[in-house]
Amino acid sequence: MREPGRRAREEASPGARRERARLVSNRRSRYWSVARTVAWRNLHLAMRSPALLLPSLVFPLFFYMAFAGGLSTVGGLPGFDYYNYDAFQFVFVLLQSAAFGGVFIGFSIGADFDSGFTRRLMLAARDRSAVIAGYGIAAVVRAVLVWVVVFGIALATGMEVAGSGIDLVGLVGLALVVNVAAFFFAAGVMTRLRTLQAAPAMQLPLFMILMTAPIYVPRNLLEGWISSVAKVNPFTAIVEAGRSLMAGDPFHVLLAFAAAASGAVLLVIFSWRGLRKAEAAG
Protein backbone atom coordinates (compact mmCIF):
# COMPACT_ATOMS: atom_id res chain seq x y z
CA MET A 1 0.00 0.00 0.00
CA ARG A 2 1.32 3.40 -0.95
CA GLU A 3 1.98 5.94 1.76
CA PRO A 4 -0.58 8.78 1.94
CA GLY A 5 2.12 11.39 1.39
CA ARG A 6 3.43 9.64 -1.72
CA ARG A 7 -0.07 9.29 -3.12
CA ALA A 8 -0.75 12.99 -2.55
CA ARG A 9 2.51 13.91 -4.35
CA GLU A 10 1.57 11.72 -7.31
CA GLU A 11 -1.88 13.30 -7.57
CA ALA A 12 -0.32 16.78 -7.44
CA SER A 13 2.23 16.00 -10.13
CA PRO A 14 2.03 17.84 -13.48
CA GLY A 15 1.11 14.63 -15.30
CA ALA A 16 -1.79 13.90 -12.96
CA ARG A 17 -3.07 17.48 -13.29
CA ARG A 18 -2.91 17.27 -17.08
CA GLU A 19 -4.82 13.98 -17.02
CA ARG A 20 -7.56 15.46 -14.82
CA ALA A 21 -7.77 18.49 -17.07
CA ARG A 22 -8.05 16.23 -20.13
CA LEU A 23 -10.86 14.20 -18.53
CA VAL A 24 -12.77 17.36 -17.58
CA SER A 25 -12.29 18.75 -21.11
CA ASN A 26 -13.53 15.50 -22.67
CA ARG A 27 -16.58 15.46 -20.41
CA ARG A 28 -17.43 19.05 -21.31
CA SER A 29 -16.93 18.30 -24.99
CA ARG A 30 -19.30 15.31 -24.83
CA TYR A 31 -21.83 17.35 -22.87
CA TRP A 32 -21.97 20.18 -25.42
CA SER A 33 -21.88 17.72 -28.29
CA VAL A 34 -25.13 16.17 -27.03
CA ALA A 35 -26.66 19.61 -26.36
CA ARG A 36 -25.76 20.84 -29.86
CA THR A 37 -27.15 17.69 -31.44
CA VAL A 38 -30.49 18.04 -29.66
CA ALA A 39 -30.70 21.78 -30.41
CA TRP A 40 -29.81 21.34 -34.08
CA ARG A 41 -32.30 18.50 -34.50
CA ASN A 42 -35.10 20.58 -32.98
CA LEU A 43 -34.30 23.66 -35.08
CA HIS A 44 -33.89 21.56 -38.22
CA LEU A 45 -37.28 19.92 -37.71
CA ALA A 46 -38.87 23.33 -37.10
CA MET A 47 -37.45 24.68 -40.36
CA ARG A 48 -38.49 21.61 -42.34
CA SER A 49 -41.95 21.52 -40.75
CA PRO A 50 -43.23 25.11 -40.49
CA ALA A 51 -46.28 23.86 -38.57
CA LEU A 52 -43.97 23.43 -35.57
CA LEU A 53 -42.73 27.02 -35.78
CA LEU A 54 -45.83 28.87 -36.95
CA PRO A 55 -47.80 28.77 -33.65
CA SER A 56 -44.99 30.54 -31.76
CA LEU A 57 -44.95 33.19 -34.49
CA VAL A 58 -48.65 33.54 -35.28
CA PHE A 59 -49.85 33.87 -31.68
CA PRO A 60 -47.77 36.97 -30.78
CA LEU A 61 -48.59 38.60 -34.14
CA PHE A 62 -52.29 37.91 -33.64
CA PHE A 63 -52.27 39.31 -30.10
CA TYR A 64 -50.30 42.37 -31.16
CA MET A 65 -52.59 43.19 -34.08
CA ALA A 66 -55.73 42.47 -32.03
CA PHE A 67 -54.68 44.44 -28.95
CA ALA A 68 -52.71 47.31 -30.48
CA GLY A 69 -54.98 47.69 -33.50
CA GLY A 70 -58.40 46.86 -32.13
CA LEU A 71 -57.97 48.58 -28.77
CA SER A 72 -55.93 51.63 -29.79
CA THR A 73 -58.60 54.02 -28.47
CA VAL A 74 -57.87 52.75 -24.96
CA GLY A 75 -54.74 54.92 -25.07
CA GLY A 76 -56.97 57.99 -24.87
CA LEU A 77 -58.66 57.03 -21.61
CA PRO A 78 -58.26 59.40 -18.64
CA GLY A 79 -55.44 58.14 -16.45
CA PHE A 80 -53.69 56.27 -19.26
CA ASP A 81 -50.31 57.99 -19.12
CA TYR A 82 -48.17 55.73 -21.30
CA TYR A 83 -46.63 57.44 -24.32
CA ASN A 84 -47.84 55.02 -27.04
CA TYR A 85 -50.45 52.26 -26.94
CA ASP A 86 -48.71 50.19 -29.62
CA ALA A 87 -45.54 50.13 -27.52
CA PHE A 88 -47.61 49.43 -24.40
CA GLN A 89 -49.00 46.27 -26.01
CA PHE A 90 -45.77 45.31 -27.74
CA VAL A 91 -43.99 44.82 -24.42
CA PHE A 92 -46.67 42.45 -23.19
CA VAL A 93 -46.65 40.54 -26.50
CA LEU A 94 -42.85 40.28 -26.37
CA LEU A 95 -42.89 38.84 -22.85
CA GLN A 96 -45.86 36.63 -23.67
CA SER A 97 -44.06 35.22 -26.71
CA ALA A 98 -40.98 34.66 -24.53
CA ALA A 99 -43.03 32.62 -22.08
CA PHE A 100 -44.95 30.65 -24.68
CA GLY A 101 -41.77 30.16 -26.71
CA GLY A 102 -40.30 28.31 -23.75
CA VAL A 103 -43.46 26.26 -23.30
CA PHE A 104 -43.79 25.36 -27.00
CA ILE A 105 -40.50 23.45 -26.76
CA GLY A 106 -42.32 21.25 -24.27
CA PHE A 107 -44.40 19.99 -27.21
CA SER A 108 -41.19 18.79 -28.84
CA ILE A 109 -40.06 17.08 -25.64
CA GLY A 110 -43.42 15.35 -25.27
CA ALA A 111 -43.45 14.25 -28.91
CA ASP A 112 -39.91 12.89 -28.59
CA PHE A 113 -40.92 10.93 -25.49
CA ASP A 114 -43.89 9.49 -27.40
CA SER A 115 -41.62 8.43 -30.27
CA GLY A 116 -38.99 6.98 -27.94
CA PHE A 117 -36.27 9.34 -29.19
CA THR A 118 -35.72 11.05 -25.84
CA ARG A 119 -35.40 7.73 -24.00
CA ARG A 120 -32.81 6.51 -26.51
CA LEU A 121 -30.90 9.76 -26.26
CA MET A 122 -30.86 9.62 -22.47
CA LEU A 123 -29.50 6.10 -22.62
CA ALA A 124 -26.71 7.24 -24.95
CA ALA A 125 -25.84 10.45 -23.06
CA ARG A 126 -23.62 10.14 -20.01
CA ASP A 127 -24.99 13.36 -18.50
CA ARG A 128 -28.71 13.46 -19.25
CA SER A 129 -28.99 17.15 -18.37
CA ALA A 130 -27.25 17.83 -21.71
CA VAL A 131 -30.46 16.68 -23.42
CA ILE A 132 -32.47 19.30 -21.53
CA ALA A 133 -29.80 21.91 -22.26
CA GLY A 134 -30.13 21.17 -25.97
CA TYR A 135 -33.87 21.76 -25.89
CA GLY A 136 -33.24 24.98 -23.94
CA ILE A 137 -30.82 26.29 -26.59
CA ALA A 138 -33.42 25.59 -29.26
CA ALA A 139 -36.05 27.45 -27.20
CA VAL A 140 -33.89 30.58 -26.97
CA VAL A 141 -32.99 30.54 -30.68
CA ARG A 142 -36.60 30.11 -31.75
CA ALA A 143 -37.76 32.84 -29.39
CA VAL A 144 -35.19 35.33 -30.71
CA LEU A 145 -36.28 34.63 -34.29
CA VAL A 146 -39.88 35.35 -33.32
CA TRP A 147 -38.90 38.58 -31.54
CA VAL A 148 -37.05 39.86 -34.60
CA VAL A 149 -40.12 39.30 -36.80
CA VAL A 150 -42.58 40.79 -34.31
CA PHE A 151 -40.36 43.81 -33.60
CA GLY A 152 -39.93 44.46 -37.33
CA ILE A 153 -43.68 44.31 -37.96
CA ALA A 154 -44.37 46.54 -34.93
CA LEU A 155 -41.95 49.18 -36.23
CA ALA A 156 -43.38 48.92 -39.75
CA THR A 157 -46.91 49.52 -38.44
CA GLY A 158 -45.99 52.69 -36.58
CA MET A 159 -44.81 51.69 -33.10
CA GLU A 160 -42.67 54.35 -31.43
CA VAL A 161 -39.63 53.42 -29.34
CA ALA A 162 -38.80 55.96 -26.62
CA GLY A 163 -36.15 53.92 -24.81
CA SER A 164 -32.44 53.98 -25.57
CA GLY A 165 -30.40 51.06 -26.88
CA ILE A 166 -29.43 50.16 -23.32
CA ASP A 167 -33.10 50.14 -22.30
CA LEU A 168 -33.94 47.80 -25.18
CA VAL A 169 -31.08 45.49 -24.21
CA GLY A 170 -32.54 45.37 -20.71
CA LEU A 171 -35.98 44.56 -22.14
CA VAL A 172 -34.60 41.74 -24.28
CA GLY A 173 -32.60 40.43 -21.31
CA LEU A 174 -35.76 40.36 -19.21
CA ALA A 175 -37.56 38.47 -21.99
CA LEU A 176 -34.70 35.96 -22.15
CA VAL A 177 -35.00 35.21 -18.43
CA VAL A 178 -38.76 34.73 -18.84
CA ASN A 179 -38.14 32.40 -21.79
CA VAL A 180 -35.66 30.29 -19.83
CA ALA A 181 -37.96 30.10 -16.80
CA ALA A 182 -40.91 29.01 -18.95
CA PHE A 183 -38.76 26.42 -20.70
CA PHE A 184 -37.68 24.83 -17.41
CA PHE A 185 -41.31 24.72 -16.31
CA ALA A 186 -42.26 22.92 -19.54
CA ALA A 187 -39.27 20.57 -19.24
CA GLY A 188 -40.20 19.77 -15.65
CA VAL A 189 -43.78 18.92 -16.62
CA MET A 190 -42.82 16.83 -19.64
CA THR A 191 -40.06 14.86 -17.91
CA ARG A 192 -42.61 13.89 -15.28
CA LEU A 193 -45.54 13.02 -17.57
CA ARG A 194 -43.53 12.06 -20.68
CA THR A 195 -46.28 12.38 -23.26
CA LEU A 196 -47.58 15.07 -25.60
CA GLN A 197 -51.04 14.55 -24.13
CA ALA A 198 -49.81 16.45 -21.05
CA ALA A 199 -49.61 19.70 -23.04
CA PRO A 200 -52.54 21.37 -21.20
CA ALA A 201 -50.64 20.93 -17.92
CA MET A 202 -47.98 23.23 -19.35
CA GLN A 203 -50.22 25.78 -21.01
CA LEU A 204 -53.02 26.44 -18.52
CA PRO A 205 -50.92 27.59 -15.51
CA LEU A 206 -48.89 29.92 -17.73
CA PHE A 207 -52.01 31.23 -19.43
CA MET A 208 -53.58 32.07 -16.06
CA ILE A 209 -50.48 33.95 -14.93
CA LEU A 210 -50.21 35.95 -18.15
CA MET A 211 -53.89 36.83 -18.43
CA THR A 212 -54.14 38.15 -14.86
CA ALA A 213 -51.41 40.74 -15.41
CA PRO A 214 -52.20 44.30 -16.61
CA ILE A 215 -52.69 43.60 -20.32
CA TYR A 216 -54.97 46.26 -21.77
CA VAL A 217 -54.49 49.14 -19.35
CA PRO A 218 -52.04 50.14 -16.60
CA ARG A 219 -52.58 48.62 -13.18
CA ASN A 220 -54.01 51.85 -11.75
CA LEU A 221 -56.99 51.58 -14.14
CA LEU A 222 -57.87 48.00 -13.23
CA GLU A 223 -60.93 47.41 -11.08
CA GLY A 224 -62.53 44.50 -9.24
CA TRP A 225 -60.96 41.13 -8.63
CA ILE A 226 -58.49 41.45 -11.50
CA SER A 227 -56.93 44.44 -9.75
CA SER A 228 -56.40 42.41 -6.57
CA VAL A 229 -54.92 39.48 -8.48
CA ALA A 230 -52.64 41.71 -10.55
CA LYS A 231 -51.13 43.19 -7.39
CA VAL A 232 -49.82 39.80 -6.23
CA ASN A 233 -49.03 38.40 -9.68
CA PRO A 234 -45.22 38.35 -10.08
CA PHE A 235 -45.63 38.79 -13.83
CA THR A 236 -47.10 42.24 -13.18
CA ALA A 237 -43.73 43.54 -11.98
CA ILE A 238 -42.04 42.04 -15.06
CA VAL A 239 -44.52 43.62 -17.49
CA GLU A 240 -44.42 47.02 -15.79
CA ALA A 241 -40.62 47.05 -15.74
CA GLY A 242 -40.53 46.07 -19.41
CA ARG A 243 -42.90 48.90 -20.30
CA SER A 244 -40.80 51.37 -18.32
CA LEU A 245 -37.70 50.27 -20.26
CA MET A 246 -39.56 50.68 -23.54
CA ALA A 247 -40.53 54.20 -22.48
CA GLY A 248 -36.95 55.09 -21.51
CA ASP A 249 -37.93 55.59 -17.87
CA PRO A 250 -36.72 52.44 -16.01
CA PHE A 251 -38.82 51.58 -12.98
CA HIS A 252 -38.45 48.59 -10.62
CA VAL A 253 -36.20 46.85 -13.13
CA LEU A 254 -34.18 45.08 -10.45
CA LEU A 255 -37.40 43.84 -8.86
CA ALA A 256 -38.54 42.46 -12.21
CA PHE A 257 -35.23 40.68 -12.85
CA ALA A 258 -35.28 39.33 -9.30
CA ALA A 259 -38.81 37.97 -9.76
CA ALA A 260 -37.98 36.38 -13.12
CA ALA A 261 -34.60 35.01 -12.02
CA SER A 262 -35.90 33.57 -8.74
CA GLY A 263 -38.69 31.87 -10.64
CA ALA A 264 -36.14 30.49 -13.11
CA VAL A 265 -34.00 29.10 -10.28
CA LEU A 266 -36.98 27.35 -8.69
CA LEU A 267 -38.00 25.94 -12.05
CA VAL A 268 -34.47 24.68 -12.72
CA ILE A 269 -34.85 22.60 -9.55
CA PHE A 270 -38.31 21.52 -10.70
CA SER A 271 -36.89 20.47 -14.07
CA TRP A 272 -33.88 18.70 -12.53
CA ARG A 273 -36.15 16.61 -10.29
CA GLY A 274 -38.31 15.81 -13.29
CA LEU A 275 -35.21 14.61 -15.14
CA ARG A 276 -34.35 12.31 -12.23
CA LYS A 277 -37.90 10.88 -12.41
CA ALA A 278 -37.53 10.31 -16.15
CA GLU A 279 -34.20 8.52 -15.59
CA ALA A 280 -35.76 6.32 -12.91
CA ALA A 281 -38.68 5.48 -15.21
CA GLY A 282 -36.21 4.29 -17.87
N, C-alpha and C positions, 0 to 999 in steps of 0.2 A: 504494500500500500504506500502510495506517495505521501510524503509529508505535506501538511497543509500549506506551509510556506512555499515549498517548491511548486505546488499546484497553483497557488496564487501568482507566482512569478511567471509561470507558463501562460496563464490566462491573460496576464498583462503584457506579454511580449508583443512586438510589432506584428508578427505573423498571425497570432491569435486575434488581434484587433482587426487586421485586414480581412480575416475569414468571417468575423462577425459582421463587419461592414458589408461584405459581399452577400452574406445571407439576407441581411436586412434589405439590401438593394434588390436582390432577386425577388423577395417577397413583395416589395412595393411594386416592382415591375409586373409581376403576375396579377396583383390586385388591380392595377390600372388597366392592364390588358383586358381583364374580364369586364371592368366598368365600361371601357371604350367599346367593346364588342356589343354589350347590351344596349348602350346608347345609340351606336350606329345602326343596329338592327331596328330599333324602335323608330328612329328618324327615317331610315330607308323605307320601312313599311308605310310610314305616314305620307312620304312623298309619292310612293307608288299607288297608295290607296287614299285618295283625297278625302274619302268619307271619314277617315280617322282624324283628319286635321280640320275639316270644315266646321264641325261643331264649336271647337275652341275659337274659331275665327268669326263665325256667323253670329254667335250669341252676343259678344261684346258690340259688334257692329249694329245688331238689331236693337240692343238696349240703348246704345248711344243715339241712334237715329230716332227711336221712339221717345226717349226722355228729353234729349236736347231739342229735337225738332217739334215734337207734339206738345211739349210742356214749356215752350220758351217764354210764354206770357207770365209764367210763375216768377220769372226774374223781376217783374215789375211790381210785385206785391209789397205793401208796406212792411218794413222790417227786414226785407231781403237785401242785405248789404254787400253781397259778393259782386265782384266787378263784371263777371260775364257768366251767363247761365250755361253756355256750351262748355266752358272750362270747368264749371261747378260739376256738371254731369260727367265730363271726361275723366276726372280724377276717380270718381266712384267706379266707372266702367273699367278703368285701368286696373284698379285694385281688385275688382270683381273678376276680371279676366285672369289676373295673377292667381287668385284663389282657385278658380275653376280649372285653370291650366294645370295646376298641381293635382287636382282631383281627377282630371281626365286621363292622366297617366295611369291612375288606378284601374281604368277599363283595360288598358294593355296588360297590366299585371294579372288581373282576373282572367283575361282571355288566355294568357300564357299558362296560367295554372290549369285551366280547363283543357288545353291542348297537351299538357305534360311537359312543355318546354322549360318552364321555370324549375320544375323538380329535377329535370335532367341537368340543367345548368348548375343548380345548387349541389348536385352530386359531384359535378366536375370541378367546381370552384373550391379552393381550399378555405378561403375566407368568404362566406356567403354574403357578408355585408356589401361586397363589391357588386353583387347583382343589384341590390337596392340603390347603390351609388350610381350605377349605370342608368337606371330608370330616372333617378333624380337629375342627372345631367341632361337627359332627353327632355325632361319637363321644363328646365330652365331655357334650353335652346328654343323649344316650341313656343314658350311664353314670350320670349324676346321677339321672335318673328311676328307674333300676333300684335305685340305692342307697336312695332314699326309700322305695320299696316294701319292699325287703328289711329295712331298719332298722325300719319300722313293724311288719312281721310278727314280727320278732325280739323287739321290745318287747312285743307283744301275747301272745307265747307264753312270756313270763317271763324274758327275758334281763335281767340286771342290768348297769348301767353304773356303774363305779366312778370313771372319769375325769371331769375337769372339762370345761367347755365349751371351754377352750383346748386341752385334750388331744384332744378330739374334732375340733376344727378341724385340729390337726396330723395326725390320722389321715386325715381327708378329703383334706388336702393331699398326703399321701403317696400315697393312692390315685389322685389326679389325675395325679401325676407318672408312676405306673405305667401309667395309661391312655394318656397321651400317648406314652410310650415304646413301648408295645405297638402303638399306632396307626402310628407311624412305621416299625416293623418290618413291619407288614402292608402299608403303602403302598410300602415298598421292595421287598417281594416281588412285589406285584401290578404295579407299574410296570415290573418286569423281565420278568415272565412274561405279563402282560396277558391273562389268561383265568381264569374262575371255576374251571376244572379244577385250578388250582394251589393250591386251598384247603388241602390237606394240608400243603403246604410252609410255610404260616403256622401251622397248628394244632399239628403234632407237636413242633417245637422248644419252643414255649411250654408245651405239656402236660408235656414232660419236665422243664422247669425247675420248674414248679409242683408236680408230684407228687414231686419229690425234696427238697422242703422239709419241715420239721416240721409235718405236717398234724394228726395225731391226738393226739400227745403232745408235750411239750417236748423240746428237743434232747437234754437229759441222759438221757432215757429211751429214746432210740433205740439200736439195737444193729446190728451187722453192717455190711454195705456201705452201707446207707442212712445210717448215722451218719457215715461218712467222706465221702459225697457231700454231705450236708447241711452239713458244715463249710465246704466250698468253694463252695457254692451262694450266689450273691449275694442270691437271693430270701429266704434264711434270715434275713439281717440285717433285711430289710424287714418280714417277718412278725413277727419277735421285737420289733422296735421298735413296730410297730402294736399288738401285744398289750400292750406295756408302757404305751402311751398309753391304751389302753382301760381298763387297771387303775389309771390315775392315778399310775403310777410310771415316768416316762419313762426309757428305757435305750437307749443307742446310737442315739438319734434322728438325730443329725447323720450318723452313719455310714450309716444307712438312706437318708436323703435324698441323701447323696453317691453311694451305689451306684445309686439310681434315676435321679438326675439325670445322672450320667456315662453310664449306659446310654442315656438319652434323647438326649444330645448325639451319641453315636456313631451312634445310629439315625437321627437327623436327617441326618447325613452319608450314611448308607446310603440313606435315602429320596431325598435330593437327587440322588445319583448315579443312582438308579433313574429319577428323573424325566428326567434328561438322556438316558438310554437310550431312554425312551419317546418323547421329542422326536425323537431321531435315527431311530427306527423309523418315525415318521410317523403 
